[in-house]
Amino acid sequence: MNSDRISISSRAYLGGMLVFVVQAVRPRILAIVSVTLAVMLVVFLVDRMLPVGYVASADVRLGRVDGAEVVSVQAAASQLNSLPFKERLVTAMNLRAENGDRDRQQILASLTVRPQASDVFSLTIRAGTAQRAREALQSAVRQLNDGHDKLRNELISELNAQIALVDANIANLTKIRETLASPNSLNPEVPNDAAALMLRRVWVLDLISRNEERLAAALAERRALTTRIGPTKTYPTKLSEDVTIVQVSPQPTRHAIFAGAIALLAMLLYAMIRGASAGRARTAVT
């Protein structure tokens, strides 16, 4: 019984609201449509006058040396967001063509960095053409690499110095192997006696065995050091191949529809408020 009354009351309430909206909107339907269309037209024309703009975004992976980042992602983001870096970026791009000044201002104002992981951040740049936006991304990564070259080269030089020492050790051990493998090492030209000859051969064989162990260890160390500066553990900062480029302006149709929807909603609210005020005024007079 109560549920039936609630259901009937809900239907009556919704029906009454619909009647109220229709009564409030009907006298003002021409004004509502006119204002909505006018707003859409103005936004459409104004948006068409805006300069063309493309936004390019992609992920950037920080460079590593021996499996560790050269700098932290926070330090890289701070560097990219700094005004001196942006100035060097637009200078390096050599923006002298038509609309170069406009592209310069767009790049300076739009370059945005957002950390994504411990060694990955997203980079977003706006420019007047899709090609220039892509070039700005690539130039930003090159400028970042140039700034890290000194530190990266110092770390790589240390590893190369270790490799050079190991190479010298390998060359020395290889020379010793060749010397021990010569006939004179096992069979001297003037052996004193059989016992001395046997002891010499045992001694030489022991030296050969120890030299081979040291040579094998040196070669293993050489391979390990080579892996540490290999492409899987040591590489520069690089831009992801998945670059997204979107035209953000002008978009007159999209923006006009969005503005028209807002204007229509505002006019409907205005009509309902005026309708409610008129209704209260009639009730007070009655």
Backbone bond lengths (Angstrom), bond angles and torsions (degrees), N, CA, C in turn:
res aa  C-N    CA-C-N  psi(-1)  N-CA   C-N-CA  omega(-1)  CA-C   N-CA-C  phi
1 M - - - 1.458 - - 1.531 110.71 -
2 N 1.330 115.53 -50.86 1.459 119.48 179.11 1.520 111.56 -63.57
3 S 1.355 116.75 -39.86 1.469 120.30 179.92 1.514 111.10 -63.74
4 D 1.365 117.42 -35.50 1.466 119.89 178.07 1.516 111.16 -65.47
5 R 1.364 115.03 -42.88 1.458 118.35 179.08 1.538 110.82 -63.75
6 I 1.365 115.76 -40.23 1.463 119.54 178.82 1.515 110.86 -63.31
7 S 1.358 117.44 -42.41 1.455 122.21 179.72 1.516 110.80 -63.59
8 I 1.346 116.52 -45.13 1.461 120.05 179.37 1.520 110.55 -64.25
9 S 1.338 116.69 -41.16 1.456 120.06 179.69 1.527 111.21 -64.10
10 S 1.334 117.72 -38.79 1.465 121.33 179.12 1.521 110.72 -64.22
11 R 1.351 115.69 -45.03 1.465 118.93 179.25 1.525 110.95 -63.92
12 A 1.338 114.90 -40.29 1.471 118.30 179.20 1.518 111.14 -65.04
13 Y 1.331 116.28 -39.44 1.460 120.48 -179.49 1.525 111.18 -64.80
14 L 1.342 115.01 -46.23 1.465 118.54 179.31 1.514 111.27 -64.92
15 G 1.335 115.78 -39.52 1.457 118.49 177.32 1.517 111.97 -63.97
16 G 1.312 115.58 -40.01 1.457 119.01 178.35 1.521 111.79 -65.50
17 M 1.347 117.03 -39.58 1.457 120.85 177.66 1.520 110.99 -63.15
18 L 1.345 115.99 -40.50 1.458 119.22 179.45 1.524 111.26 -64.80
19 V 1.308 115.54 -42.77 1.472 119.62 178.20 1.525 110.26 -62.50
20 F 1.348 115.75 -40.35 1.459 119.72 179.67 1.524 111.13 -63.86
21 V 1.329 116.96 -44.14 1.456 120.56 -179.79 1.522 110.71 -62.94
22 V 1.343 116.46 -44.36 1.477 119.88 -179.90 1.523 110.34 -62.65
23 Q 1.325 116.85 -44.48 1.466 120.29 -179.86 1.525 111.89 -65.63
24 A 1.355 117.09 -33.32 1.461 119.79 179.99 1.515 111.93 -76.54
25 V 1.338 116.85 -33.26 1.465 120.73 -174.64 1.524 111.44 -86.01
26 R 1.337 117.71 -35.77 1.471 121.05 -172.22 1.527 112.87 -54.66
27 P 1.324 120.33 -46.29 1.477 118.34 -178.89 1.524 112.99 -68.67
28 R 1.311 116.50 -18.95 1.468 120.38 -174.41 1.529 112.17 -115.10
29 I 1.330 117.25 16.13 1.458 120.40 -175.02 1.529 111.58 -62.38
30 L 1.341 116.69 -37.75 1.463 119.41 -179.75 1.525 110.94 -65.43
31 A 1.331 115.82 -43.29 1.468 119.12 179.10 1.520 111.13 -64.93
32 I 1.337 117.26 -40.28 1.465 121.16 -179.72 1.521 110.39 -62.03
33 V 1.334 116.59 -47.80 1.466 120.21 -179.14 1.527 110.60 -66.04
34 S 1.325 116.98 -41.19 1.463 120.60 -177.30 1.523 111.45 -65.06
35 V 1.337 116.27 -46.53 1.461 119.36 -179.84 1.524 110.76 -64.13
36 T 1.328 117.29 -42.19 1.466 120.67 -179.71 1.526 111.03 -61.24
37 L 1.348 115.83 -46.57 1.467 119.29 179.82 1.528 111.00 -66.06
38 A 1.321 116.46 -37.59 1.464 119.41 179.39 1.524 111.22 -64.09
39 V 1.321 116.51 -44.01 1.467 120.44 178.29 1.524 110.28 -61.76
40 M 1.327 117.00 -43.67 1.466 120.46 179.38 1.527 111.06 -61.89
41 L 1.341 116.57 -41.14 1.458 119.79 -179.33 1.529 111.47 -66.27
42 V 1.329 116.14 -43.76 1.462 119.80 -179.56 1.535 110.94 -62.62
43 V 1.336 115.78 -46.53 1.468 119.94 -179.70 1.527 110.00 -63.55
44 F 1.330 117.30 -39.70 1.462 121.52 179.43 1.532 110.86 -60.97
45 L 1.342 116.13 -47.49 1.469 119.89 -177.95 1.526 111.92 -68.76
46 V 1.339 116.18 -41.63 1.468 119.55 -179.99 1.521 110.86 -65.75
47 D 1.341 116.83 -41.21 1.460 120.14 -177.97 1.519 111.44 -66.07
48 R 1.339 116.87 -33.13 1.466 119.62 178.70 1.523 111.98 -67.42
49 M 1.322 116.96 -21.68 1.458 120.99 179.70 1.522 112.21 -83.31
50 L 1.322 117.97 -11.71 1.463 120.63 -178.99 1.526 110.26 -70.07
51 P 1.332 117.78 150.46 1.473 120.38 177.97 1.522 111.38 -67.56
52 V 1.325 114.84 150.96 1.466 119.81 178.38 1.527 109.13 -67.48
53 G 1.314 115.80 135.78 1.456 120.35 -179.83 1.516 112.16 -140.13
54 Y 1.328 115.84 135.07 1.462 122.19 176.21 1.527 108.56 -122.31
55 V 1.307 116.19 138.00 1.463 121.61 177.26 1.524 108.63 -110.48
56 A 1.326 115.81 122.97 1.470 122.16 176.75 1.520 108.65 -108.62
57 S 1.308 116.34 134.45 1.462 120.74 179.11 1.523 109.34 -139.47
58 A 1.325 115.33 147.35 1.468 121.17 179.40 1.520 108.29 -164.32
59 D 1.325 114.83 162.22 1.461 120.63 175.33 1.523 109.54 -87.65
60 V 1.319 116.06 145.19 1.460 122.65 178.99 1.524 108.05 -123.38
61 R 1.330 115.96 128.48 1.469 120.86 177.64 1.521 109.19 -100.49
62 L 1.331 115.50 125.84 1.458 120.36 -178.19 1.530 111.20 -66.73
63 G 1.334 114.98 147.63 1.448 119.96 178.50 1.520 112.32 -68.64
64 R 1.324 115.74 154.69 1.464 122.44 -179.83 1.523 109.91 -130.01
65 V 1.310 114.64 153.58 1.464 122.78 170.50 1.516 106.88 -132.74
66 D 1.318 115.82 121.36 1.469 121.58 -177.89 1.523 110.99 57.20
67 G 1.355 116.61 37.65 1.460 121.52 175.33 1.507 115.37 81.37
68 A 1.320 119.37 -0.15 1.465 122.58 -179.40 1.524 109.69 -118.00
69 E 1.366 116.43 144.17 1.446 120.47 179.76 1.524 110.69 -64.35
70 V 1.324 114.79 141.76 1.469 119.52 177.28 1.521 109.57 -67.07
71 V 1.337 116.69 -41.95 1.465 122.48 174.47 1.524 107.57 -135.95
72 S 1.315 117.08 162.20 1.462 120.90 178.61 1.520 110.06 -75.97
73 V 1.330 115.75 159.96 1.462 119.72 -179.61 1.526 110.43 -66.48
74 Q 1.327 117.54 -31.72 1.472 119.66 177.25 1.528 110.86 -66.34
75 A 1.338 117.41 -40.82 1.461 120.51 178.55 1.526 111.04 -65.71
76 A 1.331 116.68 -40.08 1.465 120.26 178.47 1.525 110.71 -65.33
77 A 1.342 117.17 -41.69 1.465 120.68 178.96 1.521 110.80 -63.61
78 S 1.322 116.52 -41.30 1.462 120.17 178.15 1.525 111.24 -62.96
79 Q 1.316 116.53 -39.36 1.460 120.54 179.56 1.528 110.81 -66.65
80 L 1.331 117.42 -44.16 1.457 120.83 -178.97 1.526 112.12 -66.25
81 N 1.314 116.85 -33.88 1.465 120.57 -178.43 1.522 113.13 -80.93
82 S 1.314 117.41 -8.10 1.465 120.22 -178.18 1.529 110.65 -75.39
83 L 1.323 116.32 146.33 1.466 121.34 -179.78 1.530 112.61 -63.66
84 P 1.353 120.74 -41.29 1.474 119.45 177.87 1.529 112.77 -58.04
85 F 1.339 116.97 -39.14 1.465 119.22 179.10 1.530 109.92 -65.18
86 K 1.331 117.33 -43.83 1.461 120.22 -179.84 1.526 110.86 -62.82
87 E 1.325 116.36 -38.86 1.465 119.63 177.77 1.521 111.02 -63.06
88 R 1.331 116.86 -42.73 1.474 119.54 177.99 1.525 110.31 -64.57
89 L 1.330 116.60 -34.92 1.463 120.57 -179.07 1.520 110.86 -63.97
90 V 1.327 117.94 -51.22 1.464 119.87 -177.91 1.527 110.94 -68.97
91 T 1.330 117.04 -29.21 1.467 119.50 175.70 1.528 110.80 -68.52
92 A 1.333 116.27 -41.64 1.466 120.42 179.46 1.521 111.73 -66.30
93 M 1.344 117.98 -29.54 1.461 120.91 -179.97 1.521 111.97 -74.95
94 N 1.355 116.79 -16.29 1.468 120.82 175.68 1.531 111.11 56.41
95 L 1.327 116.65 58.94 1.464 122.76 -175.90 1.527 110.11 -79.44
96 R 1.324 115.36 84.41 1.460 120.29 -179.40 1.516 112.82 -113.02
97 A 1.309 117.29 -6.87 1.459 119.41 -177.99 1.527 109.99 -75.65
98 E 1.330 115.38 -178.85 1.463 120.63 177.29 1.524 109.57 -59.95
99 N 1.332 115.84 140.38 1.469 122.80 -176.59 1.520 112.24 67.36
100 G 1.342 117.52 16.74 1.463 119.77 -179.98 1.514 112.51 -62.19
101 D 1.350 115.98 -41.70 1.464 119.08 179.46 1.523 111.25 -64.15
102 R 1.330 115.80 -39.37 1.465 119.32 178.85 1.520 110.55 -64.84
103 D 1.330 117.02 -43.43 1.466 119.67 177.56 1.522 110.41 -63.18
104 R 1.313 116.40 -38.29 1.464 120.01 178.96 1.524 110.62 -58.58
105 Q 1.335 115.96 -47.60 1.456 119.56 -179.78 1.522 111.82 -66.02
106 Q 1.326 117.02 -38.81 1.463 119.79 179.05 1.526 111.45 -63.77
107 I 1.324 116.41 -42.99 1.470 119.98 -179.12 1.525 110.45 -66.34
108 L 1.337 116.26 -43.78 1.465 119.78 -179.46 1.524 110.98 -61.80
109 A 1.336 116.42 -38.14 1.468 119.62 -175.01 1.525 113.30 -84.86
110 S 1.334 117.14 -22.78 1.473 118.51 -169.77 1.516 114.64 -106.27
111 L 1.328 119.21 -14.51 1.463 119.90 -177.02 1.529 109.77 -60.06
112 T 1.319 115.49 118.63 1.467 121.38 -174.98 1.518 109.29 -132.97
113 V 1.329 116.13 138.09 1.464 122.62 179.94 1.524 108.37 -124.22
114 R 1.341 115.70 132.74 1.463 120.95 177.17 1.531 108.65 -132.81
115 P 1.337 118.03 116.13 1.470 120.28 177.09 1.524 111.28 -59.16
116 Q 1.340 116.38 137.36 1.457 122.21 178.83 1.524 111.97 -113.01
117 A 1.326 117.16 -36.75 1.465 122.56 -179.37 1.525 107.62 -150.21
118 S 1.341 115.59 -171.53 1.466 119.45 -177.38 1.517 112.32 -65.36
119 D 1.337 118.37 -24.90 1.463 120.84 -179.34 1.521 112.61 -134.77
120 V 1.337 117.59 16.72 1.463 121.30 -177.95 1.529 108.84 -132.69
121 F 1.330 116.14 137.32 1.455 120.70 172.79 1.525 108.57 -139.88
122 S 1.328 115.88 155.74 1.459 120.70 177.75 1.517 108.80 -95.04
123 L 1.313 115.77 140.35 1.458 122.61 -177.91 1.524 108.67 -122.36
124 T 1.332 116.74 128.45 1.461 122.55 -178.47 1.518 109.69 -127.23
125 I 1.348 115.98 131.82 1.461 121.82 -179.34 1.531 108.78 -140.65
126 R 1.329 115.59 142.80 1.468 121.34 177.87 1.520 109.82 -113.15
127 A 1.350 115.85 140.74 1.464 121.19 178.25 1.516 108.93 -149.91
128 G 1.336 115.64 175.83 1.446 120.56 -175.26 1.516 114.93 -77.19
129 T 1.327 118.06 -22.06 1.465 122.01 177.62 1.526 109.41 -133.54
130 A 1.329 114.56 158.70 1.461 118.98 179.72 1.529 110.73 -63.53
131 Q 1.335 116.83 -40.08 1.463 120.63 -179.26 1.524 110.80 -64.98
132 R 1.335 116.25 -41.52 1.462 118.85 -179.31 1.526 111.51 -69.15
133 A 1.317 117.14 -33.93 1.469 119.91 176.84 1.525 110.56 -65.05
134 R 1.346 116.11 -41.15 1.466 119.53 177.16 1.532 110.70 -65.44
135 E 1.326 116.64 -42.40 1.458 120.32 178.73 1.529 111.18 -62.12
136 A 1.321 116.94 -35.19 1.463 120.08 178.97 1.524 110.76 -65.26
137 L 1.333 117.30 -40.49 1.468 120.25 175.97 1.528 110.62 -60.47
138 Q 1.321 115.72 -49.29 1.461 119.98 -178.27 1.524 111.50 -62.99
139 S 1.332 117.00 -41.06 1.461 120.61 179.98 1.524 110.82 -66.40
140 A 1.333 117.85 -36.65 1.466 120.72 178.67 1.531 110.85 -62.99
141 V 1.337 116.39 -40.75 1.465 119.68 178.87 1.528 110.43 -67.47
142 R 1.336 117.39 -39.50 1.468 119.78 177.60 1.523 110.89 -63.38
143 Q 1.329 116.89 -43.59 1.463 120.12 179.22 1.530 110.98 -63.13
144 L 1.324 116.61 -37.74 1.461 119.87 178.53 1.521 110.43 -65.98
145 N 1.323 116.67 -41.85 1.471 120.17 177.41 1.526 111.42 -63.08
146 D 1.333 116.25 -40.68 1.472 119.35 179.48 1.524 110.69 -61.48
147 G 1.325 116.54 -37.00 1.453 119.53 179.53 1.511 113.56 -70.20
148 H 1.335 116.79 -24.45 1.467 121.05 -178.28 1.522 112.49 -98.40
149 D 1.341 116.97 -3.21 1.469 120.25 -174.62 1.528 112.61 -58.23
150 K 1.317 117.35 -42.88 1.460 119.85 -176.33 1.522 111.43 -61.08
151 L 1.331 115.94 -48.62 1.460 119.64 -179.54 1.522 110.94 -66.20
152 R 1.343 116.33 -42.98 1.457 119.69 -179.74 1.519 111.41 -64.51
153 N 1.327 117.29 -41.15 1.467 120.53 -179.70 1.525 111.66 -65.96
154 E 1.332 116.52 -35.22 1.469 118.79 177.77 1.525 110.79 -64.19
155 L 1.327 116.90 -42.95 1.468 120.00 179.40 1.521 111.14 -66.24
156 I 1.324 116.50 -41.55 1.464 119.82 179.47 1.522 110.43 -67.60
157 S 1.331 117.33 -35.53 1.469 120.68 178.88 1.527 110.73 -63.28
158 E 1.327 116.87 -38.39 1.464 119.75 177.54 1.527 110.91 -62.10
159 L 1.328 116.37 -43.00 1.465 119.28 178.69 1.522 110.86 -67.20
160 N 1.331 116.98 -39.81 1.464 119.37 178.37 1.525 111.54 -65.47
161 A 1.340 116.84 -34.26 1.462 119.71 176.80 1.529 110.44 -64.77
162 Q 1.329 116.78 -40.99 1.467 119.88 176.61 1.524 111.06 -63.38
163 I 1.329 116.16 -39.95 1.464 119.83 178.55 1.530 110.17 -64.61
164 A 1.333 116.94 -38.71 1.466 120.35 179.42 1.528 110.72 -63.21
165 L 1.330 117.19 -41.61 1.468 120.38 177.61 1.520 111.14 -63.26
166 V 1.329 115.65 -42.14 1.469 119.29 179.28 1.528 110.09 -65.77
167 D 1.328 116.96 -39.82 1.465 120.05 178.28 1.527 111.15 -62.00
168 A 1.340 115.72 -40.94 1.472 118.76 177.94 1.524 110.56 -63.81
169 N 1.317 117.10 -39.67 1.464 121.03 177.86 1.522 111.05 -65.20
170 I 1.333 116.44 -40.66 1.469 120.34 178.52 1.529 110.37 -63.80
171 A 1.338 115.74 -42.60 1.473 119.30 178.98 1.519 110.73 -62.24
172 N 1.324 118.73 -40.73 1.459 122.72 179.51 1.523 111.07 -65.97
173 L 1.354 115.75 -44.53 1.469 119.60 179.39 1.530 111.12 -66.40
174 T 1.322 116.52 -35.54 1.470 119.65 177.49 1.528 110.51 -66.14
175 K 1.326 116.66 -39.16 1.474 120.07 177.94 1.527 110.49 -65.11
176 I 1.352 116.01 -40.27 1.466 119.62 177.11 1.518 110.14 -63.62
177 R 1.317 117.55 -39.81 1.474 120.27 178.05 1.517 110.61 -59.54
178 E 1.317 117.20 -44.93 1.459 120.49 -179.58 1.529 110.97 -63.70
179 T 1.327 115.33 -38.71 1.471 118.87 179.83 1.523 110.77 -66.62
180 L 1.328 116.68 -44.76 1.471 120.47 -179.81 1.516 112.14 -68.52
181 A 1.334 116.39 -25.87 1.469 119.19 -179.60 1.527 112.51 -82.94
182 S 1.333 118.02 -5.91 1.467 120.04 -179.83 1.528 110.17 -70.70
183 P 1.327 117.98 152.64 1.477 120.82 -178.52 1.528 112.67 -59.45
184 N 1.309 118.45 -35.06 1.469 120.23 -176.32 1.517 113.41 -67.43
185 S 1.341 116.93 -22.43 1.456 118.45 -178.96 1.522 111.34 -70.77
186 L 1.344 117.33 -35.42 1.467 120.64 179.72 1.529 111.86 -93.07
187 N 1.305 116.56 -32.10 1.460 120.86 -177.90 1.521 109.55 -125.90
188 P 1.300 118.52 87.70 1.467 120.25 179.01 1.522 110.67 -61.16
189 E 1.307 113.86 154.28 1.467 118.76 -176.49 1.528 112.33 -64.05
190 V 1.346 117.16 -35.02 1.470 119.47 -177.50 1.528 108.07 -126.04
191 P 1.320 115.57 79.99 1.474 117.12 178.53 1.526 110.50 -69.25
192 N 1.327 116.17 140.25 1.466 120.16 179.80 1.526 111.42 -76.06
193 D 1.323 115.90 -51.66 1.462 119.15 178.13 1.515 108.21 -155.70
194 A 1.334 115.97 175.25 1.466 121.59 -176.19 1.517 111.43 -67.23
195 A 1.345 118.16 -39.09 1.462 121.10 -178.50 1.530 110.54 -65.72
196 A 1.334 115.79 -44.33 1.463 119.10 178.73 1.523 111.70 -63.89
197 L 1.360 115.21 -37.61 1.454 119.11 178.47 1.528 111.29 -64.14
198 M 1.340 115.74 -41.04 1.464 119.63 179.33 1.523 111.22 -65.03
199 L 1.347 115.62 -44.47 1.466 119.07 178.50 1.529 111.10 -61.54
200 R 1.342 115.93 -38.47 1.469 119.10 179.63 1.520 110.93 -64.39
201 R 1.341 115.90 -41.98 1.463 119.13 -179.84 1.530 111.34 -64.50
202 V 1.343 115.66 -40.51 1.471 119.21 177.96 1.524 110.21 -62.70
203 W 1.312 115.43 -42.40 1.473 120.78 -179.44 1.534 110.78 -64.44
204 V 1.315 116.20 -44.36 1.464 120.55 -179.92 1.528 110.69 -65.04
205 L 1.327 116.57 -42.65 1.466 119.45 178.70 1.529 111.27 -62.20
206 D 1.340 115.90 -37.06 1.470 119.40 177.06 1.523 110.62 -65.86
207 L 1.333 117.29 -39.95 1.458 120.63 176.95 1.529 111.60 -64.14
208 I 1.344 114.54 -40.35 1.471 118.45 178.18 1.517 110.46 -62.12
209 S 1.333 118.39 -43.80 1.454 122.73 -179.45 1.534 111.32 -62.42
210 R 1.335 115.29 -45.99 1.464 118.69 179.67 1.525 111.04 -65.74
211 N 1.307 117.34 -38.45 1.469 120.86 179.53 1.522 110.75 -65.33
212 E 1.338 116.51 -39.18 1.463 120.12 178.82 1.529 110.77 -65.23
213 E 1.328 117.28 -38.39 1.462 120.39 177.87 1.526 110.58 -63.85
214 R 1.335 115.95 -44.56 1.451 119.87 179.40 1.524 111.40 -65.73
215 L 1.322 116.12 -38.36 1.464 119.85 179.09 1.530 110.75 -66.36
216 A 1.332 116.17 -42.02 1.465 119.37 178.06 1.522 110.96 -62.99
217 A 1.342 117.51 -40.77 1.465 120.77 178.09 1.521 111.11 -65.12
218 A 1.343 116.29 -40.14 1.459 119.85 179.33 1.527 111.32 -65.91
219 L 1.319 117.67 -39.85 1.464 120.93 177.42 1.520 111.32 -65.03
220 A 1.344 116.77 -39.73 1.469 120.38 177.64 1.531 110.65 -64.06
221 E 1.336 115.88 -41.22 1.461 119.47 177.95 1.523 110.51 -64.60
222 R 1.326 116.39 -37.35 1.475 120.85 178.26 1.526 110.67 -63.04
223 R 1.331 117.33 -43.42 1.460 120.87 178.78 1.530 110.85 -64.70
224 A 1.338 116.73 -40.00 1.465 120.10 179.34 1.528 111.41 -63.59
225 L 1.337 116.03 -43.01 1.460 119.62 179.08 1.529 111.06 -66.28
226 T 1.322 116.33 -38.13 1.464 119.82 178.29 1.521 110.72 -63.63
227 T 1.341 116.75 -38.31 1.460 120.47 177.87 1.520 111.16 -64.24
228 R 1.333 117.18 -35.79 1.467 121.34 -178.02 1.526 112.04 -65.63
229 I 1.321 118.06 -26.57 1.461 120.18 176.95 1.526 110.60 -108.51
230 G 1.326 117.15 13.13 1.456 121.36 177.56 1.524 111.48 -74.10
231 P 1.342 117.30 170.67 1.478 121.29 -175.14 1.513 114.59 -64.76
232 T 1.328 118.64 -18.51 1.460 119.52 179.51 1.526 112.86 -83.65
233 K 1.331 117.21 -19.95 1.464 120.81 -178.50 1.524 113.69 -117.09
234 T 1.316 117.69 -20.71 1.464 121.38 -179.02 1.523 108.83 -132.01
235 Y 1.333 115.79 116.83 1.465 120.67 -179.90 1.534 108.29 -158.96
236 P 1.326 117.44 156.88 1.471 120.20 179.80 1.525 111.06 -78.70
237 T 1.311 115.67 171.08 1.469 120.83 173.85 1.520 108.43 -62.90
238 K 1.319 116.79 133.14 1.466 119.19 -174.97 1.519 111.26 -136.83
239 L 1.328 113.89 148.48 1.455 122.36 -179.06 1.522 109.74 -88.77
240 S 1.321 115.71 137.11 1.460 119.94 177.64 1.522 109.77 -63.78
241 E 1.330 115.88 145.46 1.464 120.37 178.02 1.523 111.52 -72.08
242 D 1.319 117.35 -18.95 1.464 122.13 -178.79 1.530 109.35 -85.87
243 V 1.337 115.67 79.07 1.471 121.55 179.82 1.524 108.59 -95.54
244 T 1.328 116.24 127.30 1.460 121.93 179.50 1.519 108.93 -103.05
245 I 1.351 115.95 125.47 1.466 121.80 179.13 1.527 108.44 -122.25
246 V 1.336 116.36 124.16 1.460 122.26 -176.75 1.520 109.13 -129.44
247 Q 1.339 116.31 134.92 1.462 119.75 174.46 1.529 108.41 -79.75
248 V 1.312 116.50 121.14 1.468 121.19 -176.94 1.527 112.48 -104.95
249 S 1.324 116.98 -15.49 1.465 119.56 176.29 1.534 108.48 -159.27
250 P 1.355 116.96 148.99 1.459 124.35 -9.35 1.530 111.08 -80.21
251 Q 1.332 115.83 151.27 1.463 123.29 173.35 1.525 107.83 -133.59
252 P 1.338 117.12 67.77 1.464 120.63 -171.62 1.524 114.23 -61.32
253 T 1.322 117.71 -41.56 1.466 119.50 -177.40 1.522 110.92 -65.32
254 R 1.308 116.08 -47.49 1.466 120.00 -178.93 1.526 111.34 -62.16
255 H 1.322 116.30 -47.05 1.459 119.78 -178.20 1.529 111.28 -68.80
256 A 1.348 117.85 -33.91 1.464 120.54 178.44 1.527 110.45 -66.24
257 I 1.326 117.16 -41.91 1.471 120.19 178.40 1.524 110.63 -64.20
258 F 1.330 115.97 -42.41 1.464 119.65 179.21 1.532 110.83 -63.39
259 A 1.339 116.87 -44.77 1.465 120.36 179.12 1.531 110.76 -66.01
260 G 1.351 117.17 -37.82 1.456 120.04 178.32 1.517 112.43 -63.71
261 A 1.335 116.71 -38.68 1.462 120.17 178.38 1.523 111.03 -63.78
262 I 1.334 115.86 -41.89 1.470 119.23 178.62 1.528 110.53 -66.07
263 A 1.335 116.45 -42.56 1.465 119.58 179.75 1.526 111.11 -64.36
264 L 1.331 117.03 -41.39 1.466 120.61 178.59 1.520 111.11 -61.51
265 L 1.316 116.70 -44.56 1.461 120.32 178.38 1.523 111.34 -62.33
266 A 1.325 116.60 -42.63 1.463 120.26 179.64 1.530 110.97 -64.10
267 M 1.323 117.15 -41.34 1.466 119.89 179.81 1.520 111.70 -68.06
268 L 1.330 117.55 -36.65 1.469 120.00 176.80 1.525 110.65 -64.15
269 L 1.332 116.42 -43.16 1.472 119.47 177.30 1.529 110.46 -62.80
270 Y 1.327 116.05 -41.08 1.461 119.43 178.63 1.525 110.65 -62.28
271 A 1.336 117.12 -43.60 1.464 120.56 -179.68 1.519 111.29 -63.25
272 M 1.329 118.00 -40.76 1.457 120.49 -179.93 1.529 111.35 -68.33
273 I 1.349 116.49 -37.90 1.468 118.81 177.91 1.525 110.54 -65.38
274 R 1.345 116.49 -43.62 1.462 119.34 178.47 1.519 111.15 -65.85
275 G 1.348 116.93 -37.13 1.457 120.03 178.02 1.509 112.38 -63.74
276 A 1.349 115.10 -41.36 1.461 118.91 178.53 1.518 110.77 -65.78
277 S 1.334 118.12 -39.47 1.458 121.43 178.99 1.520 111.04 -65.16
278 A 1.341 116.85 -41.31 1.461 120.23 178.58 1.520 110.95 -64.89
279 G 1.354 115.94 -38.91 1.456 120.02 179.20 1.526 111.68 -63.08
280 R 1.320 116.78 -42.10 1.463 120.41 179.35 1.528 110.56 -66.75
281 A 1.340 116.12 -36.26 1.455 119.04 179.75 1.524 110.41 -65.85
282 R 1.335 118.24 -42.64 1.473 120.94 178.27 1.517 111.22 -63.65
283 T 1.328 116.11 -39.96 1.469 119.61 178.66 1.507 111.30 -63.88
284 A 1.317 118.35 -39.73 1.471 121.90 -179.92 1.530 110.45 -66.76
285 V 1.330 117.12 -39.32 1.468 120.61 178.85 1.519 111.22 -66.21
286 T 1.359 114.90 -40.24 1.465 118.78 179.33 1.528 111.12 -66.90
